[in-house]
Amino acid sequence: MAVRARFGVWWRMLRPFTLVASVAPVLGGTALAYAHGGFHTGRFLAFLLAAVLIQSATNMFNEYFDYVRGLDTRDHVGIAGTIVRDGVSPRVVITLAWMFLATAVALGLYISATSSWWVFAVGLACLGVAFLYSGGPLPLSSTPFGELAAGFTMGPVMILLVYYTQTLRVTATALWVAVPIGILIGAILLANNIRDIEADRAGGRHTLPIVLGRGAAVGVLAGSFVLATPSPWAWWRRAGSPRGPC
C-alpha cells in the first residue's frame, strides 16, 4: 500500500472530524478560565492532548467492537469500517486504542499532580465511559442513552474539569457554558444515529432514534439546537462581559 493511501486509511480510522467534540470543551473551558484570570500553559496543553487521545481511542474502540459484532460491512455508510474495507488488523486497532488511553492516563497524572487528585478520579470515570460506549456486554452506543452519556461526559464534566484545573474552583458560570456544549455534542451523535437507523436496527441496536422513530428523533435533534441557543446569551447577561464576575 502506498504511503499516501496508508496515511488516508489511518486518518479515516481516527475520524478527525469527530475531534471537535473533544477539542471544543477544552478550548471553551480554558477560554472561560482565562477570562476569569486563570491559565496554566502546561495543564492546557496536557488536557488538550489527552482529550484528543481519548476521543481517538473511543473511535478505535468503536471500530474494533463494531467489527467484532459484525456491525461494519463494506457497504456501511460513513467513514467507519477501515477494518473490513481497508484490511487494517483488528489487533493493531485495539492495541493502539489502549496505548492512546495509557498516554492519556500519564497526562492525567501530570494534570492532577499540579492541580488536584480529584481530577484524576473523575478522569478515570470518564475513561470508563469512553470504553463502555462501544465495549462491554451492553455498549452505551447500542442503547438510548449513548447521546446522554457522551453529552454529559464531554460537556459539563469535561468543561468543569478543564476550568477547575486552570482556576482551582468551580463556578455557576462554568456550568452555564458547559451545558449548551454538552447538548450539541449529544446532537452530533444523535445525527449519526439517525443516519444509521436502518443499519443499527438490523444489527440489533436500540439507539434513541430506533426507540423514538425517525420523525421524533429529528424533532429531538432540532430541539437540541433550540435548547442550546439561549444558554450562552444567558451566561453573557449574567457575566456582564468576557471578564465579568464569576
C-alpha positions in Angstrom: 0.0 0.0 0.0 1.4 3.4 -1.0 2.3 5.8 1.8 -0.4 8.3 0.9 -3.0 5.6 0.8 -1.9 4.1 4.1 -2.0 7.6 5.7 -5.5 8.0 4.3 -6.7 4.8 5.9 -5.3 5.7 9.4 -6.6 9.2 9.0 -10.1 7.9 8.4 -9.9 5.5 11.3 -9.0 8.3 13.7 -12.1 10.1 12.3 -10.6 13.6 12.7 -13.8 15.4 12.0 -15.2 14.0 15.3 -12.3 15.5 17.3 -14.2 18.8 17.5 -16.2 17.1 20.2 -13.1 16.8 22.4 -11.3 20.0 21.4 -14.3 22.3 21.8 -14.8 21.6 25.6 -11.1 22.1 26.3 -11.0 25.4 24.4 -14.3 26.5 25.9 -13.3 25.7 29.5 -9.8 27.2 29.1 -11.1 30.4 27.4 -13.6 30.9 30.3 -10.8 30.3 32.9 -8.6 32.8 31.1 -11.4 35.4 31.1 -11.6 34.8 34.9 -7.8 35.2 35.4 -6.6 31.6 35.4 -4.4 30.0 32.8 -1.7 27.3 33.1 0.0 26.5 29.8 1.3 23.1 30.7 -2.1 21.9 32.0 -3.9 23.3 29.0 -1.6 21.5 26.5 -1.8 18.3 28.5 -5.6 18.4 28.7 -5.9 19.2 25.0 -3.7 16.2 24.0 -5.3 13.9 26.5 -8.8 14.8 25.2 -7.8 14.1 21.6 -6.2 10.8 22.5 -9.3 9.7 24.5 -11.6 10.7 21.6 -9.3 8.9 19.1 -9.2 5.8 21.3 -13.0 5.8 21.6 -13.3 5.9 17.8 -10.9 2.9 17.6 -12.8 1.0 20.2 -16.0 1.7 18.2 -14.2 0.5 15.1 -12.9 -2.7 16.7 -16.1 -3.7 18.6 -18.4 -3.0 15.6 -16.1 -5.3 13.6 -16.2 -8.0 16.3 -20.0 -7.8 16.5 -20.4 -7.9 12.7 -22.0 -4.5 12.5 -19.5 -3.0 10.0 -19.7 -4.0 6.4 -18.1 -2.8 3.1 -21.4 -1.1 2.3 -21.6 0.8 5.6 -22.3 4.5 5.1 -19.8 6.9 6.6 -16.1 6.9 7.4 -16.1 3.8 9.8 -15.2 0.3 8.6 -11.5 0.6 8.0 -11.0 -3.0 9.2 -13.5 -4.5 6.8 -12.9 -2.2 3.9 -9.2 -1.4 4.2 -7.8 -4.5 5.8 -6.4 -2.9 9.0 -5.6 -5.6 11.5 -8.1 -5.7 14.4 -5.3 -6.4 16.9 -3.5 -3.3 15.7 -6.6 -1.2 16.2 -7.4 -2.4 19.7 -3.7 -2.2 20.8 -3.4 1.4 19.5 -6.6 2.3 21.3 -5.2 1.1 24.7 -1.9 2.8 24.0 -3.7 6.1 23.5 -5.6 5.6 26.7 -2.4 4.8 28.6 -0.8 8.0 27.3 -3.9 10.0 28.4 -3.6 8.5 31.9 0.0 9.6 32.1 -1.0 13.1 31.1 -3.8 12.9 33.7 -1.2 12.2 36.3 0.6 15.3 35.4 -2.5 17.4 35.4 -3.7 16.0 38.8 -0.2 16.4 40.4 -0.3 20.1 39.6 -3.9 20.7 40.5 -5.9 18.1 42.5 -6.1 14.3 42.7 -9.9 14.6 42.5 -9.3 15.4 38.8 -7.6 12.1 38.3 -10.5 10.2 39.9 -13.1 11.9 37.7 -10.9 11.4 34.7 -10.7 7.7 35.3 -14.5 7.6 35.4 -14.6 9.4 32.0 -12.2 6.8 30.6 -14.6 4.1 31.8 -17.4 5.8 29.8 -15.1 6.1 26.8 -14.6 2.3 26.8 -18.2 1.3 27.7 -19.5 3.5 24.9 -18.5 0.7 22.5 -17.2 -2.1 24.7 -18.6 -4.3 27.4 -21.6 -6.6 27.3 -24.1 -3.8 26.7 -22.4 -0.9 24.9 -23.9 2.5 25.6 -23.8 3.1 21.8 -26.4 0.4 21.4 -28.8 1.9 24.0 -31.0 5.0 24.0 -28.5 6.6 26.5 -25.5 7.0 24.2 -26.1 10.6 23.5 -26.8 11.4 27.1 -23.6 9.7 28.3 -21.4 11.4 25.7 -23.0 14.8 26.0 -22.8 14.8 29.8 -19.2 13.5 30.0 -17.8 15.6 27.2 -19.9 18.7 28.0 -20.4 19.6 31.7 -17.9 17.1 33.2 -15.0 17.9 30.8 -15.5 21.7 30.8 -15.8 21.9 34.6 -12.6 19.7 34.9 -10.8 22.0 32.5 -12.0 25.1 34.2 -11.1 23.7 37.6 -7.6 22.7 36.6 -7.0 26.3 35.4 -8.6 28.2 38.3 -8.8 25.6 41.1 -12.5 26.4 41.6 -15.9 25.6 40.0 -18.5 28.3 39.4 -22.1 28.5 38.1 -20.8 30.5 35.1 -18.7 27.5 34.0 -21.8 25.3 34.2 -23.7 27.8 32.0 -21.0 27.4 29.4 -20.8 23.7 29.7 -24.5 22.8 29.3 -25.0 24.0 25.6 -21.7 22.4 24.5 -22.9 19.1 26.1 -26.2 19.4 24.3 -24.5 20.0 20.9 -22.1 17.1 21.4 -25.1 14.8 22.1 -26.7 16.2 19.0 -23.7 15.1 16.9 -24.2 11.5 18.0 -28.0 11.8 17.5 -27.5 12.9 13.9 -25.2 10.0 13.3 -27.7 7.5 14.8 -30.5 9.0 12.7 -28.4 8.4 9.6 -27.6 4.8 10.7 -31.0 3.9 11.9 -31.6 1.1 9.4 -28.2 -0.5 9.8 -28.4 -0.2 13.6 -31.8 -1.8 13.7 -30.5 -4.7 11.6 -27.6 -5.1 14.0 -29.9 -5.4 17.0 -29.2 -2.0 18.5 -31.8 0.1 20.4 -30.5 3.6 19.8 -32.6 6.7 20.6 -33.8 7.1 17.0 -34.9 3.5 16.9 -36.8 3.8 20.1 -38.4 7.1 19.2 -38.7 6.7 15.5 -37.0 8.7 12.8 -39.5 11.6 12.8 -39.4 12.1 16.6 -35.6 11.8 16.6 -35.3 14.6 14.0 -37.6 16.6 16.3 -35.4 16.0 19.3 -32.3 17.0 17.2 -34.0 20.3 16.1 -35.0 20.9 19.7 -31.4 20.3 20.9 -30.2 23.3 18.8 -33.1 25.4 20.0 -32.3 24.5 23.6 -28.6 25.1 23.3 -29.0 28.6 21.9 -30.3 30.6 24.9 -27.6 29.4 27.4 -24.7 31.4 26.0 -26.8 34.5 25.9 -28.0 33.9 29.5 -24.4 33.4 30.6 -23.3 36.6 28.8 -26.0 38.6 30.6 -25.1 37.0 33.9 -21.4 37.7 33.5 -21.8 41.2 32.0 -18.6 40.9 29.9 -16.0 38.3 29.0 -14.0 39.3 32.1 -17.1 39.7 34.3 -17.5 38.3 37.8 -17.6 34.5 38.3 
